């Protein structure tokens, strides 16, 4: 496959800093802000999340990164705890993530152990979501079979009535106000990936990419190594 011309966002001379930075997650946070400013893709905070079950069999999907904390060395995301990824993280609390910003020719890979966020964080973020998304968190038994699409929509409608919200399905005009707050279900919340290793990648001409990997000690310090492409 022949690649098209490079976009305005990429310089053929772009490389990773030299010397390598002491905290690579600060670079990731900067890269994410760059991607958000570019508005070159609908969800610049989209990342692949890979998990594995108790037998080591992997699965992967896209989730949205909701926080990067360079000082703590963590990346956070939210989901249904009863989903396949939630069940796998319960059985094997380790994961890997990948960001890929193709328009900037940058990639991030990271891996580490995973822990649940506290209820206060979950409640705060859940309240910030649109009410339709909050209804969906109650109505959807994520990763479980459903008889039909109409059955799922009916479940959302039933949930809306439970909370006193007039909802007749997709396309229903938004109510002027919602009398009842939609609380967070206990099975919905966040995780933080506590990084143990992180790799930064910048595309180079003729596949001479620039790569570096950092490993993090138990004390929180990072050790960097440049890698061949």
N, C-alpha and C positions, 0 to 999 in steps of 0.2 A: 504494500500500500504506500502511495506517495503522499507525503505530508504537505499541506499547504504552507504558505508563507507565515512567518512568525507574526504574532499580533503586536500591537503597539506597547503591550505591557511587558514584553520580554526583551532583554538585551542579551545578545549572544555572549557578552562578557560577564554576565551575572554568575557569581560563584558564592559559595558560603564564606562567611567572614574568616579571615586568617590574621591572628590566631582564632581558633574556634571559641565561641562564647562559653562562659562558665555555666549558664543556665539555658539549655536549648528551648525550654518551654516558653521563655520570653520571646524567642524568635517565632515560635508557632503562633503566639498571641498576636504578634505584629503581622504575620502572614494572613491570619484570619481577618484582621482589620483591613488589610489591603484588598482582600477578596470582597469584603462587604462594601467597601468604597467603590470598587470597580463595577459592581452590579452586573457582572458578566454571566452569572448563572443564578437561577432562582433561589437556591439554598446554599449559599457559600459555606454555611456551617454544617453541611451534610458530611457524614463520615461513615465509612464501613465499620461495623462492629462485628468481630468474630468471637464466637464462644464455642465451647465444647462440652459435651455431656460427660457423665461419670465414666464412660468407656473411652473417652478421648475422641469421639466422632465430632467433627467440626460443623458449624453452620455460620452463615454470615448474612447481614442485612444492613440497610442504611438507617441510621438514626441521626438526630440533630444534636450537635454539641451545644450545650447551654451555658457552659462556664469553663474557662481555662484559668487556673490559679498557679502561676509560675512559682510563687513562694512555697506553696504547699506541694507542688509537683503533681497536681491532679487535673483531670478532665471529667466533666460531669454531663450526664444525659438522663432523660426520664423515659419511663415505659410502664407497661402493665407487669406487675411482679408475677402474674400467673401465666404470662406468655411463654413461648418456647425459650426465648433468651433468658427470661426471668428464672424459669425452672433450671436451665443449664447453669446459670450463675449461682443458684443455690447449691447445685451439686458440685460445681467446679468453679470457685470464685476467682477465676483468672480470665483475662480477655486481651484482645489486640484490636487496635483501631487504625484506620487509614484515612487521611485527608488527601484529596488529589485536586489541585486547582490547575486544570489543564491550560487555561488561558494565560496563566503565569508560569507554567512549566515547573511547578513545584509540587512536592509530595512530602507527606509526613507519615511515618509509621511509629506506633508506640505500643507498648505492652506492659502488663503489670497485674496486680491483684485488684479485685473489685470489692467495694463495700457499699452498703445502702446509705443514702443520705438521711439525716435526722428528719423526723416528722415536721418540725418547724420549717425547714427548707422546702419540703414537699408541699406543705400547705401554702406557703408564700408563692411558690411558682404556679401551683394549680389555680389560685385565685386570679393570676394574671392571664390565664388562658381564656379564649372566647367561650361563651356559655355553651355553644354548640359542641365544642371539643370536650367540655366538662361533662356534658350529657353522654357523649360517645364513650368516655372512660367508664361510665356506669353500665351502658347498654351493651358494649362489646365484650364478649368473652374471648379475648384475643388468642388467636392460634387454634381455637376450637372449631369444629365443623358447624355450619349453619345450613338450614334447609334451603334457603333461597335468599336473594337480595331483598325481596319484599319482606321476608321474615325479619331480617336485620333492621330494615327501616321501621317496621312495626315495633320492634323492641325499643328503638330510639323514641318513638312516639309514646310508648307506654312509660318510659322513663321520664319524659317531659311532663306527662300528666301527673306522675308521682310527685314532681317538684312544683306543680302548679304553673307550668309554662305552656302556652298555646303553641303547639308545633304539629303541623300536618304533613311533614316530610320535606325533602329538599325543595327549595324554591319558595317555601312559606315565608311571607313577609316577617321581618324581625319584629318582635313585640316592642312596644314603647318602653316597657320596663319589665323587670323580672322580680316578682314579689318575693320569691323564695331563693335564697342563696343555694347554689349547687355545691355541696361540700365535696371534699376529696374522698374517694373510696379508699379503704385501707389497702386494697390490692394494687394501688397505683402510686408510683413514687420514683425517686431518682437513685442513681448510683454515681459514685465517683471512682474513676480508674486511677489508682495510686501507682504512678509510673515507676517501673524498674528499668526500662530501657526505651530509648527514643532514637529514631533515625530521621535525618533531614536529607532531602534529595533535590537537586536542581538540574534540570536538563541541560546537557552540553552539546555543542556541535559534534556531529559525526559519532554520537553515542558516547562521547567522553564526558559522562555526567560527573557531577560533583556530589559526593556522598560522605556523610559522617554519622557515626553512631555514638551515643552517650549511654553509659550505664550508671545507675544511681545506687549509692550505698545505703545501708540501713540508717546512717546518720543524716542522709539527705543530700550529700555531696554528689556531684556529677564528675564522671571521667570520660573524656572525649577521645575518639579514634577516627581518623580519616579512613575511608574504605575505597577500594578500587571499584569502578563502575561495573 
